[in-house]
């Protein structure tokens, strides 16, 4: 059993298919190079001593049933509690955490934190029983039950299954994860900060999920994966538009896979634009700052641009051809490897 382990988990960019994961739909994310590193060193006492380097803050709590709290500490305590509930016999540890993925940017810094911490603590305990699907569900419970953000599994699965140069077509009904080679020739995917941070637990994210659940209740179905456009038309405002977004986003995922495989990047850009309009008009998760950022990317020559992540701020994504203008603050993103224990 090791006395020291380090784990890394990446953030993610979702190419297309937003707010579909908790509706048993489809999405096409990929892991990115930036993420969170968690280093755990064994202690004799049954407690965790946590140092969050990026915040210059600390936490300490006994293993077993840590008390509830808020902020970044909720992720750590939740991960420890959920691992214990899953039967992992945690060891006392000093845990140091640092990250390179922007917080509140729609790039899934929260899932990167959950996954890195869970991997490090489980590896220090010498326990590798949890497969990636189980670990994704465990980390999602941290987000849902300890942090208060009712997210689905997209972020955790993207972080855990990421592959270099590949996006991931994820079917959230079957939890099938299929790699898709992301060949963009001389085009680039970039993100641009809108200047407005968001936090899923504090934004309208949970409200949107509640609206989807209400739509299912009125239609008498288990999830919006069972809905049709004809069924959506029977619903009152704004539930009809929420369902319309989810159904159209699912279609765009497979259309995007086909466009990528056919090398039709103009079509891929068109689909990004369509996804943004749907998120703005039908799902209503955009903001003025986000619209300004999208406009900047389009003026620079983007074939398509859209909000990414839960919405209500954060980064936007653009598909830039080789002759696009340079744009201050735009950062290229490429598919990278998934989460792993480094030592």
Protein Blocks (a to p, Z undefined) as FASTA:
>chain_A
ZZbdcddddddddfbhphklmnopaddddddfbdcdddddddfbdcdddddfknopacdd
dehjacddehjllmmmmmmmmmmmnopacdddddddddfbdghklnopmmmmmmmmmmmm
mmmnopakbcfklmmmmmmmmmmmmnopacdfklmmmmmmgcehiacdddfklopacddd
ddehjaccddddehiacdfklmmmlmmmmmmmmmmmmnopablklpcfklmmmpccfklm
mmmmmmmmmmmmmmmmmmmmnopaklmmmmmmmmmmmmmmmnopacfklmmmmmmmmmno
pabdcdehjbjiajddddddfkbccdehiacdddddddddfZZ
